[in-house]
Amino acid sequence: MEVPFYKHQLRGGDAAAIASVLESPMLTSGNVGRAVEAELAAYFGVPHAFLTNSWTNGALATLLALDLAPGDEVIVPAMTFIATANVVELLGGRAVFADVDPDTLLMTPQSAAAVRTSKTRALIPVHLYGQMVDVAALRAEFGPKIKIIEDCAHCFEGALGDHRPGTASDAAIFSFYATKNITCGEGGAVITNDDGLAEKLKATRLHGMSAGAADRFKAGAYNHWDMLRLGVKANLPDLLAALLPDQIKAAAAKLEQREVLATRYEDAFGDDPRIRLQRPIANATHARHLFPICVAPEIRDRLIQALNAEGIGCTVNYRSVPMLSYYATTYGHRPDQHPVSELWGQGTLSLPLYPTLASKAQTHVIETVFQALDALCPKAAEGRTRDTTQQLRI
Ligand SMILES: Cc1ncc(COP(=O)(O)O)c(C=O)c1O
């Protein structure tokens, strides 16, 4: 049975939204995007939302608006997608890696404080797999001067207590990339409560210009524009923005479906000593973007092969970023500097998780994982395997 890793939820009916944009003169950022921005601002209860053409470009626009200067340090978790660190390095800053908690796999105030220096300008905590970092606790640890930008690429629907993305940070950034819970193929958004930052973002999102296309040609008349600061080309065209409103409306219902599937995986794998899972936080709403499991590093790749052989797609989210060739060779990082991320990164693989994953297909995934584990680490090896995964707790 073929079980792809991911299936998006867009269908032929969504073409109508694109067709209506094609009937208008404006293909790039215009009224459709503005309406979606208002919808996002209302959804998160913030005054400002900006659509962008990716998380990455939204983050570059945000860091430019915050005047990140060469040499400034930004603390990011070692367990994340490379983009979280790359945006800092692209602007001449330095990505400083904090290890993550062995149970939640999230950056903590302690792990971030351990790598703080006098050059620390900002933090980019990542709500990994959809589970929220305690941003208020980071704020309490670092104070108001250090900027906090939430990486919400995995976490549109999540909450921690009464905190949702954007509540306690300077800005929160989403991804609408092809595999995300909400997608328009490529896209993203930045939300903020900060009026001053919002004003700068308007420019840094579009080359630093004082007016976008819709404003330059208002009411049939040409209006001059100025360049206010350096910016990137990060605006989202209306052609793609048109795909978002229906998904925002359906987000809560889709999350319920994801929750049922994730809970079934947790029930199946939770008691097996050969498998480690991300520990859910008690008072949190998990956005259930990905469902990773972690096994002993020596069998991880063979488990992936066994799943692939049975038609099951899986990915690795992620290997420890400081140990990837660019960061390891540029800065001489060592695995023992981020031991939790290193071990999780060597043992983790993500299983299929999307609202339309059928119960029968999920059963196939679960049974194949157990069959492969029984073949790869029979009971005699179980003690050794358990020790290896427990090293995450150091
Ligand atoms: C944690 C995280 N941050 C950032 C990104 C970058 O998002 P985008 O592809 O929209 O730039 C991703 C994308 O996969 C991600 O998973």
The ligand as an SDF file (V2000), in Angstrom:
LIG
                    3D

 16 16  0  0  0  0  0  0  0  0999 V2000
   11.1430   25.3860   11.2580 C   0  0  0  0  0  0  0  0  0  0  0  0
   11.1590   26.0160    9.8870 C   0  0  0  0  0  0  0  0  0  0  0  0
   11.5840   27.2910    9.7810 N   0  0  0  0  0  0  0  0  0  0  0  0
   11.6200   27.8990    8.5870 C   0  0  0  0  0  0  0  0  0  0  0  0
   11.2450   27.2560    7.4260 C   0  0  0  0  0  0  0  0  0  0  0  0
   11.3480   27.9680    6.1180 C   0  0  0  0  0  0  0  0  0  0  0  0
   10.1080   28.1660    5.5270 O   0  0  0  0  0  0  0  0  0  0  0  0
    9.9740   28.6630    4.0060 P   0  0  0  0  0  0  0  0  0  0  0  0
   10.2260   27.4750    3.1320 O   0  0  0  0  0  0  0  0  0  0  0  0
    8.5580   29.1610    3.9080 O   0  0  0  0  0  0  0  0  0  0  0  0
   10.9680   29.7310    3.8150 O   0  0  0  0  0  0  0  0  0  0  0  0
   10.7760   25.9440    7.4930 C   0  0  0  0  0  0  0  0  0  0  0  0
   10.3560   25.2620    6.2530 C   0  0  0  0  0  0  0  0  0  0  0  0
   10.2840   24.0850    6.1240 O   0  0  0  0  0  0  0  0  0  0  0  0
   10.7540   25.2970    8.7510 C   0  0  0  0  0  0  0  0  0  0  0  0
   10.3400   24.0260    8.8620 O   0  0  0  0  0  0  0  0  0  0  0  0
  1  2  1  0
  2  3  1  0
  2 15  2  0
  3  4  2  0
  4  5  1  0
  5  6  1  0
  5 12  2  0
  6  7  1  0
  7  8  1  0
  8  9  2  0
  8 10  1  0
  8 11  1  0
 12 13  1  0
 12 15  1  0
 13 14  2  0
 15 16  1  0
M  END
$$$$
